[in-house]
Amino acid sequence: MTKPFVSAVFAFAVGCLTTGVLAQLPPPPRDDSLAQIPQSSPGAPWSFIGFGITTPGTADWFVATGTPRGGVIGRSAPKNAAHGAVLAISSELLDQPINSDTELLAVTRERHAKLGERWVVAAHEEVLARHAGTRCARHTLVAREPEDRSPRKDAAKANAQRDYLNVSGLSCVHPTEPRLLVEVGVSERSAQGAMNAEVARDATRVFESLAFQRYSEQALQKSAEFARAAQPKEAETTLRPYIDADAAWARFFLAQILQRTVPPPDELGPRLRGLLTPAAERGLADAQWMLGTLYLRGMPGVERDPALAEALLRRAAEHGNPGAAYQLGIALLSGVDGLAPNQRDALLWISRAAARGQKEAQSLLSSARDSPGPTLVPPAPAK
């Protein structure tokens, strides 16, 4: 499988921090679990490379992970509830294109049949469907935990309390890239043999929102090759048909390339803003992060706007983007970029970034634990 050229936007220069203050701040409250990022705007668009969805419209769903290729949303449940639901959005570039309905059914059945290795499948159905102008397979599955066959005396009680797994989803062949399989599915583990009505309702709305953007893995790779060869005009020519079709991923990729071009092109600031704004509005987290950075720092042709920068960084961070979470945390920690200082929120976002593997955040928290002093030196302004 060919790996896509997806690089981080840019390293964020934070200068020198003495981190004793972080070590002395109270930990995030338990309700703000690092693995659960609440959504301040439920029902907002969320885009990925080549497709997008609308997030569930109720506040009890939170983002667990987010990448350029997909994400995972969990559903909060009452403390004593013996169930939990997960909504997964994913895409995979296959070695070969899916050229027929028969091939699509075979791929999806094989994937979902793997649940039978850990669960006893009671019902499994795959049905061909059309969605957003492309071939899809709708699937439903009901399974239950295997029986406890051990001789222990409470085995009967354990067997009576075995959980069910209810799964529903949609698997689609991308309409302009037949090697890309896009899947949106919800799974709920509970004591019931049918999915919770609210979970099913929210999942159906997300399935119905699935939309595709014009996409080609070859074009993505070709533009990356031109960028590495310092040929930005050729890269733009390759991406232009997808930008003209308003594909968020293509707008973001060209913005990256232009930002890194030496010498920079004329009117770079306005060009970046023009490319990134529609992509950010469609919910592409990397574009929100990059545009937020642009408004945070400013550049010729784009005035600084700390309030808009904070809003964009929060949207990207809420979509699970670790770089945006770290940058937001640093900006809130010191207030040097015009944001109102909030050390409590700063620690929360830096901790979330670290939990998602952001190395600078991990290093900062590690230094904080080892530092005995309370002194804080704000980040150096970007040059």
BARO-206449 format. One line per 2 residues: number of its first residue (from 1); for each residue x, y, z of N, C-alpha, C. Coordinates in steps of 0.001 Angstrom, whole numbers, plus 500000, padded with zeros to 6 digits. Example, Ala and Ser with C-alpha at 12.3 -4.5 7.8 and 13.67 -1.06 7.14 Angstrom:
# BARO-206449
1> 513190 494310 507800 512300 495500 507800 513200 496700 507800  512850 497750 507080 513670 498940 507140 512900 500030 507870
//
This chain:
# BARO-206449
1> 500839 498809 500000 500000 500000 500000 500878 501247 500000  500551 502154 499127 501314 503401 499051 500923 504323 500177
3> 501878 504844 500881 501585 505748 501978 501472 507174 501455  500434 507890 501901 500235 509250 501392 501240 510213 501972
5> 501457 511299 501229 502304 512381 501718 501428 513290 502573  501439 513075 503885 500667 513908 504805 501617 514352 505898
7> 502109 515566 505795 503048 516071 506790 502345 516988 507751  502949 517211 508908 502424 518198 509854 502522 519566 509226
9> 501687 520493 509668 501678 521806 509016 503036 522461 509174  503378 522862 510356 504698 523440 510588 505023 523350 512077
11> 506296 523295 512379 506683 523281 513791 506361 524635 514408  505843 524612 515602 505458 525854 516284 506573 526258 517240
13> 507177 527422 516976 508298 527867 517796 507785 528384 519129  508156 527722 520206 507651 528113 521517 508714 528736 522397
15> 509941 528829 521914 510975 529463 522729 511340 528602 523917  511784 529267 524957 512259 528560 526149 511241 528708 527271
17> 510756 527569 527781 509786 527587 528876 510411 526942 530117  510304 527615 531244 510585 526965 532512 509261 526480 533033
19> 509104 525176 533275 507786 524580 533354 507334 524230 534757  507906 524831 535770 507460 524529 537122 506002 524857 537346
21> 505466 525889 536672 504067 526270 536831 503146 525119 536452  503462 524425 535356 502610 523319 534932 502527 522247 536000
23> 503650 521973 536645 503658 520920 537654 502787 521278 538849  502575 522574 539103 501823 522996 540268 500341 523221 539975
25> 499939 523135 538708 498535 523315 538378 497749 522069 538758  496480 522218 539117 495669 521042 539436 495433 520204 538197
27> 495296 518888 538356 495038 518045 537187 493657 518333 536610  493443 517983 535342 492116 518175 534749 491065 517409 535537
29> 489839 517927 535645 488794 517192 536347 488496 515877 535653  487937 514935 536384 487710 513602 535841 486736 513626 534662
31> 485826 514583 534662 484877 514663 533558 485556 515028 532243  486727 515633 532316 487478 516006 531120 488571 514981 530853
33> 488174 513727 530756 489134 512659 530487 489956 513001 529257  491246 512689 529320 492118 513016 528187 491691 512281 526926
35> 491003 511167 527069 490560 510407 525901 489207 510876 525387  488631 511867 526035 487297 512325 525656 487324 513841 525470
37> 487238 514272 524214 487249 515702 523924 485818 516130 523615  485165 516850 524535 483788 517288 524276 483728 518213 523069
39> 482601 518176 522372 482408 519025 521202 481616 520271 521584  482202 521434 521352 481491 522673 521639 480447 522973 520569
41> 480556 522309 519399 479593 522517 518308 479142 521173 517745  478301 520433 518481 477788 519165 517934 477062 519415 516621
43> 477172 518466 515716 476539 518624 514415 477360 519428 513428  478630 519682 513742 479506 520439 512847 480106 519511 511789
45> 480506 520055 510641 481145 519221 509619 482540 518778 510051  482923 517601 509599 484257 517058 509881 484752 516403 508596
47> 485801 516960 508011 486324 516464 506744 487627 515708 506922  487849 514796 505987 489071 513998 505936 489585 514049 504490
49> 490565 513252 504173 491114 513247 502824 490124 512561 501883  489391 513349 501101 488497 512810 500097 487049 512645 500506
51> 486700 512910 501760 485312 512728 502173 485078 513470 503479  483840 513483 503920 483519 514144 505171 482174 513686 505698
53> 481916 513977 506979 480643 513648 507609 480196 514849 508430  479008 514760 508981 478547 515710 509979 478496 514983 511311
55> 479100 515545 512327 479172 514871 513625 477785 514766 514242  477590 513815 515174 476293 513713 515848 475896 515040 516483
57> 474612 515330 516458 474137 516631 516893 473838 516753 518368  474145 515719 519146 473893 515783 520582 475210 515856 521341
59> 475184 516488 522506 476413 516790 523233 476995 515586 523958  476309 514443 523961 476856 513291 524669 477849 512485 523831
61> 478176 512972 522638 479223 512343 521834 480505 513156 521954  481640 512477 522047 482935 513133 522171 483924 512503 521189
63> 484947 513264 520807 485974 512743 519909 487050 512034 520719  487368 510826 520315 488440 510066 520967 489739 510175 520182
65> 489662 510065 518860 490854 510205 518016 490460 510891 516713  491445 511511 516073 491218 512117 514772 492509 512171 513984
67> 492453 511764 512725 493602 511800 511825 493118 512324 510474  494027 512619 509528 493570 513047 508198 492747 511991 507468
69> 492842 510721 507885 492152 509632 507189 490886 509162 507891  490647 509589 509132 489460 509131 509837 489489 509522 511302
71> 488499 509047 512045 488429 509392 513453 487488 508465 514192  487469 508607 515516 486609 507797 516373 485869 508722 517320
73> 484557 508542 517397 483710 509321 518286 483053 508361 519265  483117 508672 520540 482479 507854 521562 481244 508540 522112
75> 480382 507779 522750 479166 508337 523331 479220 508188 524843  479094 509293 525529 479072 509261 526980 477813 508555 527451
77> 477953 507797 528513 476821 507089 529088 476741 507418 530575  475568 507308 531177 475472 507525 532628 476472 506660 533382
79> 476888 507143 534547 477960 506472 535280 477682 504992 535528  476450 504656 535814 476127 503269 536154 475606 502471 534962
81> 475633 503062 533775 475110 502367 532598 476091 501296 532127  475530 500123 531847 476375 499003 531412 476413 498931 529893
83> 476708 500026 529260 476796 500007 527802 477683 501160 527341  478108 501075 526114 478903 502134 525514 478833 502018 524011
85> 478898 503154 523322 478808 503153 521862 479994 503891 521272  480433 503417 520123 481561 504018 519410 481181 504184 517950
87> 481435 505367 517413 481224 505655 515998 482591 505825 515356  482905 504971 514388 484215 504996 513737 484072 505455 512294
89> 484939 506399 511895 484992 506897 510529 486385 506572 510001  486479 505822 508928 487805 505405 508475 487856 505327 506956
91> 489066 505340 506436 489284 505130 505008 490582 504359 504849  490601 503530 503833 491785 502706 503581 492035 502619 502088
93> 493279 502853 501710 493667 502723 500308 494068 501270 500066  493270 500565 499286 493512 499151 499033 494554 498963 497927
95> 495105 497766 497869 496109 497471 496845 495500 497446 495447  494222 497041 495357 493555 496939 494078 492220 497675 494136
97> 491770 498245 493023 490462 498911 493016 489325 497915 493182  488225 498382 493738 487007 497580 493836 486154 497934 492629
99> 486030 497003 491695 485406 497307 490408 483986 496782 490258  483493 496026 491234 482160 495460 491069 481466 495336 492417
101> 480142 495188 492366 479369 494982 493581 479789 493690 494283  480085 492673 493494 480498 491388 494074 481780 491548 494882
103> 482734 492292 494341 483991 492522 495058 483752 493318 496333  482873 494308 496266 482586 495117 497447 481973 494270 498551
105> 481000 493443 498207 480381 492583 499217 481391 491617 499821  482273 491078 498986 483270 490131 499489 484203 490809 500487
107> 484647 492033 500160 485549 492757 501063 484867 493066 502388  483651 493589 502332 482984 493980 503576 482603 492770 504423
109> 482147 491702 503801 481802 490501 504566 483023 489925 505266  484137 489915 504569 485363 489388 505178 485782 490229 506384
111> 485676 491552 506274 486070 492426 507376 485178 492206 508592  483876 492160 508383 482973 492060 509518 482910 490648 510084
113> 483229 489657 509263 483232 488283 509755 484310 488069 510817  485326 488947 510837 486396 488795 511832 485889 488979 513257
115> 484732 489642 513416 484164 489764 514752 483808 488399 515326  483584 487427 514432 483262 486080 514885 484397 485391 515610
117> 485599 485952 515527 486728 485370 516250 486626 485638 517746  485890 486694 518134 485790 487055 519553 484358 487068 520076
119> 483394 487010 519173 481989 487055 519546 481242 485925 518845  480109 485534 519399 479240 484553 518751 478219 485334 517934
121> 478339 485262 516619 477497 486052 515731 476126 485400 515590  475086 486182 515905 473715 485684 515792 473084 486072 514463
123> 473439 487243 513944 472887 487709 512675 473886 488639 512011  474014 488503 510699 474948 489341 509939 474386 489511 508538
125> 474143 490754 508140 473564 491019 506828 474345 492109 506112  474649 491885 504838 475285 492868 503973 474361 493108 502775
127> 474002 494367 502556 473074 494702 501488 473676 495804 500623  473658 495624 499322 474164 496646 498412 473251 497870 498419
129> 473857 499042 498305 473088 500285 498305 473848 501325 497501  473136 502367 497094 473758 503529 496463 473686 504681 497444
131> 474806 505379 497578 474836 506535 498474 475778 507573 497881  475303 508796 497778 476107 509910 497266 476748 509574 495924
133> 476006 508828 495103 476468 508535 493749 477526 507469 493645  477640 506598 494635 478677 505568 494560 478167 504255 495138
135> 478927 503181 494883 478556 501855 495375 478863 501735 496862  477901 501214 497610 478084 501030 499045 477483 499695 499473
137> 477851 499278 500654 477245 498107 501296 476819 498524 502695  475551 498317 503003 475057 498552 504366 475135 497238 505128
139> 475605 497317 506353 475732 496094 507124 475131 496252 508511  474577 495167 509002 474107 495065 510385 474603 493745 510943
141> 474918 493770 512222 475436 492562 512858 475023 492551 514320  474608 491394 514781 474295 491199 516198 475107 490007 516684
143> 475827 490205 517768 476651 489130 518321 476558 489163 519840  477047 488107 520466 477017 488039 521922 478325 487428 522423
145> 478685 487772 523632 479899 487219 524226 479809 485696 524290  480922 484991 524091 480905 483524 524206 480525 483074 525620
147> 479943 481908 525697 479593 481359 527006 480841 481020 527807  480715 481174 529110 481767 480746 530028 481572 479266 530307
149> 482453 478428 529820 482328 476980 529980 483233 476439 531086  483754 477332 531907 484606 476888 533002 483753 476233 534095
151> 484379 475414 534934 483611 474722 535988 483306 475594 537209  483664 476882 537192 483442 477696 538383 481948 477826 538655
153> 481606 477968 539927 480204 477872 540330 479347 479051 539897  479971 480183 539560 479170 481327 539141 479124 481468 537617
155> 479469 480424 536885 479462 480478 535423 478060 480727 534880  477054 480128 535492 475681 480310 535023 475257 481774 535127
157> 475633 482411 536224 475295 483829 536404 476021 484684 535357  477288 484370 535119 478058 485116 534132 477468 484942 532739
159> 477025 483750 532416 476445 483509 531094 475127 484251 530911  474370 484396 531976 473110 485115 531890 473332 486611 531674
161> 474511 487099 532046 474808 488525 531948 475726 488863 530772  475851 487936 529840 476729 488184 528700 476239 489382 527882
163> 477188 490222 527457 476852 491406 526674 476559 491049 525220  475753 491915 524601 475519 491871 523166 476378 492942 522496
165> 476696 492710 521246 477354 493705 520408 476466 493946 519198  475980 495175 519065 475148 495555 517925 475940 496499 517030
167> 476019 496161 515755 476839 496920 514811 475994 497319 513607  476174 498542 513155 475521 499020 511943 476475 499949 511220
169> 476478 499909 509896 477426 500772 509198 477226 500814 507704  478111 501588 507081 478086 501832 505646 479515 501787 505131
171> 479757 500971 504109 481075 500872 503471 480925 501262 502011  481695 502264 501571 481523 502805 500217 482836 502850 499456
173> 482748 502599 498161 483876 502799 497262 483880 504271 496868  485013 504940 497031 485069 506354 496693 484744 506539 495211
175> 483902 507511 494858 483449 507632 493466 484525 508008 492458  485622 508659 492892 486669 509025 491939 488002 508351 492231
177> 488060 507515 493262 489271 506757 493589 488822 505362 494031  488693 504426 493068 488116 503109 493382 488969 502242 494300
179> 490185 502682 494609 490982 501932 495587 490684 502358 497019  489962 503469 497188 489714 503995 498524 488382 503479 499038
181> 488440 502740 500140 487246 502239 500801 486981 503113 502022  485811 503736 502054 485424 504629 503143 484344 503938 503958
183> 484540 503886 505274 483608 503174 506143 483195 504051 507321  481903 504038 507606 481352 504715 508770 480493 503692 509487
185> 480804 503421 510735 480062 502394 511457 479938 502699 512927  478858 502227 513526 478644 502395 514959 478511 501015 515589
187> 479111 500849 516738 478981 499601 517491 478597 499946 518918  477669 499174 519465 477226 499400 520830 477281 498080 521590
189> 477921 498130 522729 478000 496960 523606 477053 497193 524783  476095 496269 524971 475119 496456 526037 474488 495124 526390
191> 473556 495166 527322 472853 493957 527740 471665 493651 526842  471417 494523 525854 470256 494367 524985 470650 493785 523631
193> 469735 493018 523055 469980 492420 521750 469625 493326 520597  469343 494582 520882 469061 495563 519835 469729 496878 520201
195> 470079 497680 519202 470786 498929 519453 469867 499950 520119  470420 500701 521053 469703 501785 521694 469131 502718 520630
197> 467878 503144 520798 467203 503927 519769 467895 505255 519519  468399 505905 520574 469077 507181 520394 470399 507004 519659
199> 471125 505944 519996 472384 505668 519306 472119 505393 517825  471104 504573 517550 470770 504247 516163 470353 505489 515387
201> 469588 506372 516026 469159 507600 515369 470357 508480 515014  471264 508692 515987 472442 509527 515734 473328 508919 514652
203> 473490 507599 514706 474328 506927 513714 473744 507081 512316  472437 506929 512192 471793 507050 510881 472012 508438 510293
205> 471923 509451 511119 472143 510813 510639 473568 511001 510133  474528 510396 510828 475919 510493 510370 476091 509740 509058
207> 475500 508537 508957 475593 507783 507704 475039 508601 506543  473881 509227 506767 473248 510005 505707 474070 511225 505312
209> 474888 511723 506250 475692 512922 505966 476963 512628 505183  477342 511356 505081 478595 511012 504399 478599 511577 502981
211> 479607 512402 502686 479736 513029 501369 481171 512896 500891  481339 512911 499583 482653 512689 498991 483153 513942 498284
213> 484452 514128 498311 485115 515200 497587 485979 514573 496493  486066 515244 495362 486865 514703 494273 488280 514413 494767
215> 488757 513195 494451 490024 512755 495039 490730 511768 494126  492060 511825 494153 492902 510872 493442 494186 510705 494236
217> 494483 509491 494603 495733 509235 495323 496935 509546 494436  496809 509289 493145 497909 509581 492227 498191 511078 492190
219> 497142 511898 492161 497336 513348 492147 497972 513823 493443  497539 513254 494551 498135 513620 495841 499626 513305 495849
221> 499968 512105 495411 501374 511694 495408 502195 512516 494413  501602 512806 493243 502329 513564 492229 502611 514980 492706
223> 501630 515605 493360 501857 516957 493872 502938 516954 494947  502989 515893 495743 504030 515786 496763 505412 515669 496119
225> 505488 514914 495026 506775 514773 494328 507229 516118 493764  506317 516871 493174 506666 518193 492653 507113 519114 493784
227> 506448 519014 494933 506826 519861 496070 508229 519537 496538  508550 518268 496622 509892 517870 497067 510960 518285 496054
229> 510577 518392 494793 511515 518802 493740 511536 520316 493554  510911 521052 494484 510869 522519 494422 510231 523001 493121
231> 509100 522378 492763 508352 522765 491572 506906 523085 491969  506724 524197 492668 505380 524501 493184 504340 524753 492090
233> 504745 525329 490956 503774 525587 489893 503225 524283 489334  504085 523296 489174 503637 521993 488679 502732 521313 489711
235> 503076 521468 490983 502234 520903 492033 500844 521534 492015  500802 522855 491838 499511 523547 491800 498696 523112 490587
237> 499354 522932 489457 498646 522473 488262 498017 521105 488505  498735 520239 489197 498216 518903 489502 497004 518969 490428
239> 497042 519870 491393 495970 519961 492383 494807 520831 491929  495010 521654 490909 494018 522647 490528 492630 522057 490226
241> 492510 520927 489494 491161 520390 489244 490417 520035 490528  491138 519623 491543 490503 519233 492804 490164 520473 493636
243> 491011 521493 493539 490707 522755 494217 489486 523407 493579  489419 523375 492251 488262 523942 491555 486982 523193 491905
245> 487118 521921 492283 485965 521131 492724 485715 521297 494219  486461 522202 494858 486297 522537 496273 486605 521361 497198
247> 487637 520602 496869 488091 519517 497741 488959 520110 498847  488536 519941 500083 489241 520549 501217 490681 520068 501305
249> 490905 518771 501083 492258 518216 501211 493216 518875 500210  492746 519126 498976 493613 519721 497948 493960 521157 498298
251> 492992 521904 498833 493267 523279 499259 494353 523294 500345  494234 522386 501299 495219 522335 502379 496596 521938 501857
253> 496653 520949 500964 497944 520509 500449 498645 521624 499687  497898 522356 498850 498530 523443 498114 498981 524540 499076
255> 498200 524816 500110 498612 525823 501093 499919 525423 501757  500083 524159 502086 501350 523677 502656 502505 523934 501693
257> 502283 523580 500441 503350 523707 499442 503745 525171 499272  502771 526061 499156 503072 527481 498989 503786 528044 500208
259> 503385 527619 501386 504005 528110 502618 505488 527751 502663  505841 526622 502072 507219 526142 502126 508046 526561 500921
261> 507444 527240 499972 508161 527627 498755 509170 528735 499052  510364 528584 498520 511434 529579 498676 511932 529976 497282
263> 511895 531293 496966 511321 532390 497745 509803 532296 497761  509143 532887 498744 507686 532788 498825 507012 533473 497654
265> 505880 532947 497200 505173 533577 496075 504562 534919 496486  504227 535734 495497 503595 537028 495766 502244 536822 496447
267> 501897 537790 497319 500600 537763 498003 500370 536430 498727  501423 535943 499398 501313 534631 500032 500206 534611 501092
269> 500162 535614 501946 499175 535622 503012 497747 535522 502512  497317 536414 501619 495965 536316 501079 495699 535004 500343
271> 496715 534467 499660 496517 533199 498958 496274 532073 499954  497061 532049 501021 496858 531014 502036 495474 531133 502654
273> 495087 532339 502982 493770 532546 503579 492658 532087 502632  492798 532434 501348 491784 532042 500380 491682 530540 500191
275> 492816 529849 500266 492808 528392 500136 492248 527720 501386  492648 528207 502546 492356 527497 503789 490962 527754 504342
277> 490417 528934 504109 489127 529259 504737 488019 528281 504349  487809 527973 503053 486757 526999 502728 487047 525611 503304
279> 488329 525205 503321 488677 523896 503864 488412 523837 505363  488712 524919 506066 488437 524968 507503 486945 524938 507767
281> 486165 525635 506946 484719 525648 507130 484109 524275 506892  484746 523462 506065 484257 522100 505823 484716 521137 506900
283> 485488 521623 507868 485853 520794 509007 487135 520015 508862  488027 520409 507950 489319 519733 507831 490222 520243 508949
285> 490547 519388 509894 491241 519826 511103 492599 520439 510803  493358 519859 509870 494667 520415 509536 494543 521817 508964
287> 493502 522053 508162 493289 523391 507607 492891 524370 508708  492088 523925 509659 491720 524781 510787 492966 525145 511598
289> 493839 524175 511808 495079 524414 512558 495966 525423 511817  496145 525208 510518 497022 526078 509753 496456 527490 509652
291> 495143 527603 509429 494516 528919 509337 494533 529615 510696  494323 528854 511771 494408 529434 513101 495789 529986 513393
293> 496817 529270 512952 498185 529748 513123 498423 531030 512334  497851 531092 511135 497996 532279 510303 497405 533504 511009
295> 496218 533351 511580 495595 534481 512279 496266 534755 513622  496872 533753 514210 497561 533958 515482 498819 534786 515285
297> 499554 534524 514221 500833 535187 513966 500712 536387 513035  499788 536278 512064 499691 537325 511069 500836 537252 510070
299> 500637 537860 508924 501692 537985 507919 501241 539046 506923  502113 539528 506061 501704 540564 505116 500427 540181 504368
301> 499438 541048 504453 498164 540790 503793 497131 540111 504666  497541 539645 505864 496613 538996 506799 496900 539541 508197
303> 495973 540304 508731 496164 540874 510060 495927 539815 511137  496617 539986 512248 496419 539096 513388 494985 539235 513897
305> 494406 538120 514276 493059 538100 514840 493042 537020 515928  493465 537367 517157 493585 536355 518210 492276 535617 518498
307> 491147 536311 518472 489876 535651 518770 489542 534597 517715  489707 534944 516442 489444 533981 515378 490464 532859 515415
309> 491715 533170 515718 492752 532146 515824 492392 531131 516902  491957 531619 518062 491590 530704 519143 490421 529813 518744
311> 489412 530395 518080 488257 529604 517661 488669 528498 516690  489540 528821 515745 489988 527821 514771 490833 526741 515419
313> 491747 527129 516298 492584 526139 516975 491731 525219 517846  490708 525776 518485 489823 524944 519308 489064 523943 518444
315> 488573 524390 517295 487856 523471 516412 488756 522332 515958  490000 522664 515600 490937 521621 515178 491279 520697 516341
317> 491512 521266 517517 491845 520462 518691 490684 519563 519086  489461 520066 518960 488292 519258 519282 488095 518114 518299
319> 488670 518229 517133 488644 517136 516171 489810 516171 516372  490518 516319 517485 491577 515386 517829 492929 515711 517256
321> 493123 516913 516704 494407 517280 516113 495401 517622 517229  496430 516815 517451 497329 517054 518587 498169 518308 518443
323> 498560 518671 517212 499347 519881 517023 498564 521121 517392  497293 521171 516994 496452 522314 517337 496206 522365 518836
325> 496022 521203 519466 495804 521171 520910 497020 521720 521648  498207 521347 521204 499427 521832 521850 499592 523333 521636
327> 499381 523786 520411 499549 525209 520122 498537 526039 520908  497301 525559 520994 496288 526252 521782 496696 526306 523244
329> 497203 525185 523755 497630 525151 525152 498746 526130 525439  499730 526198 524557 500853 527120 524745 500380 528569 524707
331> 499484 528880 523749 498977 530251 523643 498182 530643 524886  497405 529706 525434 496629 529992 526635 497510 530052 527878
333> 498621 529348 527844 499503 529306 529005 500102 530667 529308  500470 531401 528271 501184 532656 528471 500396 533889 528087
335> 499465 533739 527129 498758 534899 526623 499610 535784 525738  500793 535312 525332 501701 536154 524576 501162 536482 523186
337> 500259 535639 522648 499742 535862 521303 498401 536586 521308  498030 537174 522427 496798 537943 522476 495614 537183 523018
339> 495770 535897 523356 494706 535127 523971 494700 535386 525476  493532 535360 526078 493446 535546 527524 494098 534366 528218
341> 495083 534605 529091 495760 533487 529766 494775 532654 530576  494912 531350 530459 494069 530419 531215 494891 529164 531447
343> 495614 529147 532574 496542 528052 532811 495824 526723 533002  494608 526767 533533 493847 525527 533715 493531 524879 532363
345> 492992 525660 531415 492716 525139 530083 494003 524806 529334  495047 525585 529583 496328 525326 528932 496831 523933 529270
347> 496793 523590 530557 497254 522261 530973 496406 521167 530348  495100 521402 530293 494205 520391 529727 494547 520113 528271
349> 494728 521173 527457 494999 520959 526040 496403 520411 525802  497374 520860 526576 498731 520302 526439 498725 518825 526823
351> 497965 518479 527869 497880 517072 528294 497195 516234 527219  496154 516777 526592 495491 516040 525517 496424 515846 524331
353> 497204 516857 524012 498164 516720 522918 499194 515642 523237  499677 515635 524477 500660 514630 524880 500059 513226 524814
355> 498798 513090 525244 498141 511792 525219 497984 511265 523801  497984 512162 522820 497863 511763 521425 499209 511713 520713
357> 500298 511725 521477 501617 511480 520918 502377 512706 520465  501895 513915 520775 502610 515124 520368 503882 515259 521201
359> 505027 515182 520545 506296 515042 521268 506646 516278 522084  506400 517486 521534 506716 518686 522301 505877 518761 523574
361> 504614 518371 523482 503756 518369 524665 504240 517347 525681  504634 516186 525215 505144 515162 526124 506410 515634 526821
363> 507295 516279 526059 508541 516785 526629 508260 517885 527646  507313 518762 527334 506980 519866 528225 506428 519350 529545
365> 505537 518373 529498 504964 517830 530721 506009 517058 531520  506897 516361 530801 507969 515645 531489 508891 516608 532224
367> 509213 517724 531567 510054 518737 532199 509349 519356 533395  508038 519527 533282 507281 520120 534383 507328 519242 535618
369> 507249 517932 535392 507289 517014 536541 508643 517042 537236  509695 517312 536453 511046 517291 537010 511507 518642 537524
371> 510722 519708 537252 511159 521054 537612 510569 521473 538947  511409 521896 539914 510895 522288 541221 510418 523738 541275
373> 510780 524563 540313 510510 525996 540408 509200 526389 539766  508607 527505 540196 507332 527951 539657 507455 528993 538552
375> 508671 529250 538066 508870 530342 537114 508429 529945 535724  507769 530867 535028 507324 530646 533657 507903 531726 532764
377> 508574 531318 531698 509089 532251 530686 508210 532102 529463  507482 533152 529037 506578 533027 527892 507327 532623 526632
379> 506616 531994 525676 507249 531630 524411 507756 532857 523665  508825 532692 522944 509359 533780 522122 508451 533998 520933
381> 508148 535240 520564 507322 535488 519386 507974 534916 518134  507136 534443 517202 507649 533912 515941 508278 535033 515139
383> 509343 534706 514443 510036 535698 513607 509547 535611 512184
//
